[in-house]
Amino acid sequence: FMASSIIKAIKWKGSVYKLIWRELLAYLFLYFSINLVYRYALHESQQRLFEKIRHYFGQQGESIPMSFVLGFYVTLIVKRWWEQYRLLPWPDSLALFVSAAIPGVKCTAFQNIRSIF
């Protein structure tokens, strides 16, 4: 079942995996490279230094909360969406412009205008 799902994801043209496979491979390569260097190439003292550096960067990552950064991102996205929403042409204003362009005072002109609204 798992293999058939992977084959379907690869064949599907709109797959998320097709969009991120390069970044995923780069991440996995870097992760396993660092992991192998840490486990097999570093001595005990070098491993402790690496752990101290990792701990330092871990603390620095917590200094700016992710929810704070995410709030700015969501605000930006909602602002862009709202601007796009405001720029959409509404049917009533379009109908007014079209009805103004229909000539005549006969019943057919009024019926056409009424059918627009």
Buried (B, 14 or more C-beta within 10 A) or exposed (E): EEEEEEEEEEEEEEEEEEEEEEEEEEEEEEEEEEEEEBEEEEEEEEEEEBEEEEEEEEEEEEEEEEEEEEEEEEEEEEEEEEEEEEEEEEEEEEBBEEBEEEEEEEEEEEEBBEEBE
